[in-house]
Amino acid sequence: PGVVTGKPLIVGGSAGRREATGRGIVYVLYQALHSLGEELKGKTVVVQGFGNVGGTAARILWRDGAIIQGVSDYKGGVWNSQGLDIRLLEEHVKESGSVVGFPGTDPIANSDILEEPCDILLPAATGSQIREDNAHKIQARLIIEGANGPTTPEADTILRARDVVVIPDILANAGGVVVSYFEWVQGLQFYFWKESEIIARLQEIMTRAFTRVWNVSKRENVDLRTAALMEG
């Protein structure tokens, strides 16, 4: 049964698989802030994409003291500079199918939400959202990629020149693949772990991976994407 991963629990899936990518992003972000000598509490965050990845990450970051100012999905976005209540937003999404129209917020376009001032930007929607034409307008100090390829190579060059830290998708969103690996291992053994064990092992692997990449970037004087590819 391990040969296919992402299965429902009833046919040998792994606990914690659905939230794994979002959780992995958070663990990498914690370690990145620690390496930069900062902490998460009070940091302003913008999340583009409120599905499995962005939604899970936003919920955990909000719970741990970050201020989620803006969230968007395929229909549009909502903004409140004082911060959104993510638990209430999730209830609104369950009822309406979108973040759009969440009470107490201003509407904002998907393209505009990327350019708002914030500490941390999490593009977790689709690819090529940060491009040559808008990279110079990004005001976040740190970008952590939840989607696959949200930043184009041209934008990467611009962001690097502006000293914006970009934690690449190959590292940041690997949590889902890690838990798929756990599912494979569990399927081979016919022995399944508790969700708490999976979360602990995921955190250990993601934290260790970030530290290895960070050390390569410092030693070789390269950005984190190049360091992640070198380490890979």
Residue, then its C-alpha position, 0 to 999 in steps of 0.5 A: p500500500g505504500v506505493v501510492t501516497g496521499k491516501p485516505l486513512i481508511v486505506g492506509g494513508s498517514a495521519g497529518r498528511r493534509e496539513a503537512t505542507g502548511r506545517g512544514i512551512v511554519y517550521v522552516l519559518y521558525q528556524a529562519l527567524h531564529s537564524l536571523g535573531e528574530e521571533l514570530k510574535g508580532k510579525t505582520v504576515v500576508v498570505q496569497g492562497f488560502g487552501n490546504v497550504g496557505g490556510t494551514a500555515a495562516r492558522i498556525l502562525w496566527r495562533d502563535g502570535a503573528i498578525i495576519q493582515g491580508v489573505s486571498d484566494y482565487k476569487g480575491g482578497v481581504w485586508n485588515s491592517q490590525g489583523l484578521d481572526i483566522r478562526l472566524l475567517e475559516e468559518h466564513v470560507k466554509e459557509s461562502g466558499s471564499v475569503v471574499g466578503f469577510p466582515g470587517t475587512d477591505p477588499i484587495a486584489n490578488s496582485d495587489i496583496l503581494e505588494e502590501p507592506c509586511d514582514i513576511l509574505l507567503p505566496a501559496a497560490t500558483g506559480s509565477q506570481i512574483r515577476e520581473d514587473n512587480a518584484h521591485k514593488i514587493q515590500a516584505r522583508l522575507i518571502i517563504e514560498g508555499a506554492n511551486g515556483p511562485t517567483t520567476p528567475e528574473a524576480d529572484t535576481i531583483l529580490r536578491a539585489r534588494d536584500v529580500v530573503v527568499i526561502p525557496d519552494i524546494l525547501a519551504n513546501a517539502g513538508g507534504v513530500v516528507v509526510s508522503y515518505f512517512e506514509w510509504v515507510q508506514g505502509l511498508q511496515f504495516y505499522f502506523w504512527k500517531e499524528s503527534e509522532i508524525i508532527a514531531r518527526l516532520q518538525e525535526i526534518m524540516t528544521r534540520a533541512f533549513t539549518r543545512v541550507w542556511n549553513v551552505s548559504k553562509r559558507e558559500n555566500v549564495d542565496l537560499r535557493t542556490a544553497a538548497l539546490m547545492e545541498g540537494 
